[in-house]
Amino acid sequence: MMVKAVIAEVLPNSLAAEIGLEPGDKIIKVNNKPPEDLIHFQYLWADEEIELLVEKQDGEIFFEIEKEYDETLGVVFEQAVFDKIRHCQNKCLFCFIEQMAPAMRPSLYEKDDDYRLSFLQGNFITLTNMKKGDFDRIKEYHLSPLYVSVHTTNPSLRQTILDNPHADKIMEQLKSLVELGIRVHTQVVLCPGINDGEYLERTIDDLSPLWPGIQSLAIVPVGVTNFRKNLERFPSFSKGYAQKLVNMVSEKQSYFRNKIGNSFVYLGDEIYLQAQTYFPPSKHYDDFPQIENGVGVSRIFLDDFFKNKNNLPASIKKQRYIIATSKLGKKVLEPIIFYLKKIEGLEIDIKVIENVFFGSRVTVNGLLTGQDLLEGLKDITPDSQVLISEIMLKKGEGIFLDGLTPEDVGQKLGIKIIVVKNNAQSLINCIISRNF
């Protein structure tokens, strides 16, 4: 099958606009080579003389282009991979996609394990489907950094967790990447009684000597929904369990900061909240290398608020807001609400939304659905102003996981849903401003 790069958007005043490219056009060849993915396209496009073959609705057009080395075409492609996304061949014990609700958006069931998407989008991969040619290509294009799900460095346990006989060579593979000069961010999805305890300490101790090649290790709690079979196999993180984990990792971090000047290992925010303890100071997160993995988001949010706290007005025009958030989100917001309530004219409260869609064990904002909001907000006064974090919505599309929109929820309940960016300054600006 011919590889085709489908254009989704043509940027204004770009080279693509100048030569008449349009959304839906397909780039077939660049300098007589079909681009396999965005990485390959950018490599081919780096030449100053370009022969471009494009398929339009009414046929193919050939362009000869002379450009500057750093001049872009000015298009956005529908997909970052043009040939075929590599799908995950593992059957992980805790795979979140396997415990999704039925009949949701097809993209939510996509199980990719593609090193190209790891480089381009920060997706975590397991390396179990990697071949020699892949490592050669990573070296040729210097695809760094990559993001790798390790889960454990114990070979037999990793085979069991991933249900894949090829999962045992993780240390060999990571060492190969480091030797190629590739930086790697790693993660462990922690399952109590499975890959914790001595297994977790071994994983930390195995990976840390590869620093700075291995840039970071995030430890995040396993996510479990009501659609998971054998729920009893995945016990919840108790307060005591989380506290022991925080203490162990804190000791490791102190050791690494003394030895390499870097914490190296980081816990997901949920674990500190479950332990009912404070988040570490910002300096312990270094440059926040795994912010997209939920590591340090709350610390940044709180720091942002307290940095701007003294700029809060003493009073505003009378306004009333409800912040709809998850169980764990409430714990982050409580110290902020304490100060906001001191503003004269401002009435503000937190409404905890139970996750009835995925189940009560899902306690984070990012997995709340429109149906959860409909249920959790059904008794509030009509015309209320309800603030929600943008993290509940699909980026760029503004829809919840169940396909509903904030407008759908607002119309059905007769309330105004206001989407706020996931930072404290945006929350402050929204509350003290009369313009939305």
N, C-alpha and C positions, 0 to 999 in steps of 0.2 A: 504494500500500500504506500502511495506517495505521501511523504511527510509534508504537511502544510501548516504554516504559522498563520493563524486567523487573527486579523486585526479587529480589536474591539473598539478602539478610540484613536482618532487622529488629533494630535495636539495642534492648537491654533498657531499660525505663523511658523510652522515647522517645514522641514524639507518634504515630509510626506504630504502635507497640505499643498505645497507648491507644485508637486508632480501629479496631484489629483488622486491620491489614495483615499479610500473611504472605509468606514467600518464594514466588515464582512469580506473585504478583499483578503486574499490568501497569498502569502509570500511562499513561493515554491522553491526558488534557488537564489543564493547569494554567491556570486562568482562561481557559478556552475555547481555549487554544492547545496543540497537541501539541509537547512538548519535543523538539528535534532531537538534543540531546546533553546531557551533564552541565552544560556551561557555560550553555546555554539554560535548563535546569531551575533552576539556582541563581539565574539572573536573574529568572525568573518567580516563584520561591518567595520572593523578597525582599519581596514585598508583605505587608502585615499582614492582609489579608482574602483568603482563598484559596478558590476553587472547584476541587475536585479530583475528576476522573472516573477511576475505577479499574475495571479488568476483573479479576474474580475467577473462579474455576472455574465458579461457578454463575450468572454474569451480571455486569452492570455495577452499580456503586454510586457515588452522587454524595455528596460531602462538602462542607459549608460550614464553613470553619475560620477562627477568629480567633486570631492568634498575635502574639508579639513579632517585631520586625523581624529579630532575629538568631537566632530559634528555628529549629532545623533539623527536618526531617521525621524523621530518624533511620533512614535505610535505606542499604544498599549495593546498587548496581545491578550486574547481570551484566556490562554493558559501559559504557564511558564515552561511547560514541557510539551513539545510539539509531536513527538512520536507516540509514546505510550507511557503513562505513569507506572512505575514499578509498584506492584501491590505487595502488601505484607503477607508473607507465607507462614508467619508464626500463629500460634493459637494460645496467646498469653493467658495465664490464669485470671488476670485482672483486666483484660482488654475492655476499655470503656465502650467502644463501638459495639461490642457484642452484648452490651446491656443497655442499649438505646431502646426507646419506645418504638413500637411498630408504626409504619405509615407516616414517617416524618420526611423532611427534605432529603432527596437521594444523596446529596453531597455529604450528609452527616454520617452515611454508612461507608464512605470512602476510606479504605485502609491502605494508605500509601506507606512505603518504606523505601523512599527514593532519595539517594544521596544528593541529587540535584536540587530537590526541594528543601533539603536540609541546609544547603548553602544559600539558596535564594530566599527562603522564607523562614528559616529557623525551625523547621520541623525536626522532631527527634526520630532517629532511625536506629535500627538494631545491628546493622552490618551483616546480618545472616544471609543476605542474598548478594553479597559483594563478590565480584570476580576479579582476577588479576587485571583485566582490562579497565575495570573501574578505578582501581588504585592508580593505574597508569594515567588515566584521564584526570584524576584529582591532582596528580603531580604536574601534568602538562599545563593545566589551567590554574594551578595553585588555588584550589577551591577551599578557602579558609575564611572563617571558622566553620566547622561542622558541629552538629548536635547529636549526641549518641545516648540512647537509653541502655544503660549497663545493667541495672537492677541488682546484679551481684557479679563478683568476679570468680566465684566458685564455679568451675566448669560444669559439673554434673547438676548443680542446683539451677544454673542458668538454662541448661537444656530442659529441665523440668518446668521451670517457670514459663519459658517461651514455647514449650512443647515442640522443640526443633532440635534435631541431632547436630545441626551446624552451629549451634549457639555457644559452643564450648571454647571457641578460639578468640574470645573478646580481647584478652590482654595482648595476644599476638597481633591482632588487627590494630588495636590502639597504638601499640609501639610502632607498627609500620607507618601509621599516619603521622605520628610525632617525628619519626625519622625523615619523613618527606617534608617536614617543616610546616605541617598543618596544625593549627590550633583547634582544640576540641573542648566543647562544653558537654558535660555528662550529667545524667540524672539517675536516681534510684526511685522507683515508685515503691514505697515501703508498705509491706503487708505484715502486720503483726503475726508472729509465730512462723513466718516463712523465710523472709530474707533480712530479718532484723538481728539484734543481739550480736553474737560473734561473727555471723556472716556479714553484717553491715560494717563492723569494725575492720574486718579483713578487706572489704571493698574499699573503704577509705584509705587503708594502709597500702593497698596495692596500687591505687590510682595516684596518690599524692607524690610518689617519687618521679612521676612523669611530668610534673609541673616544671616549667611553664607550658609545655606542650598541651597537657591537660590543664586547661585554664580554670575550670571550676567543676564542682560536684554539687548538684542540688538534690536534696532529699525531700520528696513530696509525698503526702499521704495517699493511699489508694482510694479511688472514688468508687462508691458502691451505690447502685440504684435498686429500686424495687423490681426491676426487670432482670436482675442477676439471679442465676440459679445458685443453689448452695450458699445462701447468704451467711450461714453460720461459719463458713470457712474463713470469712473475713470479718473478724471482730472489730468493733469501733475503737478508736483511739480514746482511752480513758484519760482523765486528768493526770493520774499517777504515771501512766505509760508515757504520756507526752512530756511530763516533767523530767523523767529519767532520760528521755531522748535529748531534750534541751540541754541537760547537764552534761551528757556525754559529748555532744557536738560542741558545746561551749569550751570544754577542755581541749578538744582537738583544734578548735579555732585558735585558742591561745597559743598552743604549741606551734601551729603553722605561722602565726603572725610573728612569733619570735624567731622562727627558723628561716622563713622565706619572705616575711613582710606582707603576707597575704592570708586571709582567712581560709581560702580554698574551698571549704565545705560550708554549705548554707542550707538552712531549713526553710521550707515553705511557710508562709505566714499562718496558715491554718494551724500548724503545730503549736506555735506560741499562743494562739488564741485558745486552743484546747487545753494547754497547760496553765492557762490563766496567769500568764506572766508577761513581762514587758518585752517588746521587740528590742533587739540589740541596737546600739547607736549606729548612725549612718556609716561611720568609718569602718565598722565591722563588715559592711556589705561591699567594701572596696568600691569598684565602679559599677555595682549592681549588674553583674554579668548575666543574671537569669531573671530579669524583671518580667519578661514575657511568660515565665513559668510560675508566676505568682510568688516570687521570692523578693521581698523588700518593698512590695507595692504599698503596704500599709505604713511602713516607716516613712516613705517618701510623702505619702498623703498627710500624715501627722506633722512631719517637719514643715511641710508647705503651709499648713494651717497656722502653726505656732509662730512661724516666721512672719505671718501677716496678721496675727491676732491683734496687735496694737493699732492696726489700721481700721478695725471694725468701728462702725459708727455707734454713737451712744443711743441713737434712735432712728427709726425709719417710719415712713407712712405705714399705717396699720396693715399688716399682711399676716396671713396664716398659711403654713405649709405643713405637709406630711412627707417625711422621707420614707419611702418604701424600700426595705432592704432585707437581706437574709439574716439568719440567726447570728452568724459570725460577723457580718457587716455591722450589726448593731454594736458589737463590742468595740469596733474601731471608731464608730461615730460618737459613742457616748461622751468622751471627754470634749469633743468639739461642740456637741449640743449644749453642754454645760455653759460654755461661753456665749453661744449664740442666744441662749435664753435670757441673757443679761441685756440684750438690745431692746430698748423700749419700743413698743409697737409691733414687735415680732413674736408671733406665736408659732412655735415649731415643735413637732413631735416625731418620734420614730415609730413606724409600724413594721413589725417583724412579719415577713411573708413566709409562711410555711411552704416547703416544696412538696406539694401534693402530687405533682406530675411525676417526678423521679423518685420521691420518697423522702422521709424525714431525715435520712442519713446524709442527704445532700444539703449542705448548709452554706453554700457560697453564692454570691450574687450572679456569677456568670452562667449558672444553670437554672435560674428562675425563668419561668415561661410566662407568656401572656395569660394562660389559664390559671397559673398560680396567683397572678395579680388580680384577676377577676374574682377569684375565691377569697383572697386575703383582704381585698378592699371593698367587698360587697356591702359592708355596713357603714361605710363612711358617708358623711354628709355630701349630697350632690353639690356640684360647683366647687368642690375642694380642689386645691392645687397640690398635686402629688409629684415629688421629685424622685426620679430613678436614675441610676448610673448607666452611662452608655455601655458599660461592660455587659449588660444584659442583652444587648442587641448585636446582630451580625454586623461586623464592620463594613461600612459602605452601603448597606442595604436597609438598615433600620428595622429589622424584623427579629422577633423572638425565636427561640429554637423551635417552637411549635407553629411558626408561620404567621402568628398574629403580629400586629403592629401596635405601637403606643396609641395611635389614633383609634384603632379597633377597641382597645380596652377603655379609653376615655369616653368614647361614644356610648358603649354599652352600659357604663356606670354613671354617665352624666358628670364626669369629672374632667379636670385638665391634667394631663400627664406631661410633665416637663422633663426632658432628657438632659442630664448634666454630664459634662466631661468628667472623667475619673481622676480629678485632682481637686484639692481643697480650694484653690483660688477660684476655680469655676463655680464651685458650690457657693462661695462667698459672694461672687459677682451676681449670681442668679438671685440670691436671697435679697440683696440690698438694692437691686435694680428693679425698676418698674417696667422695663422693656425686655420682652422675651423674644 
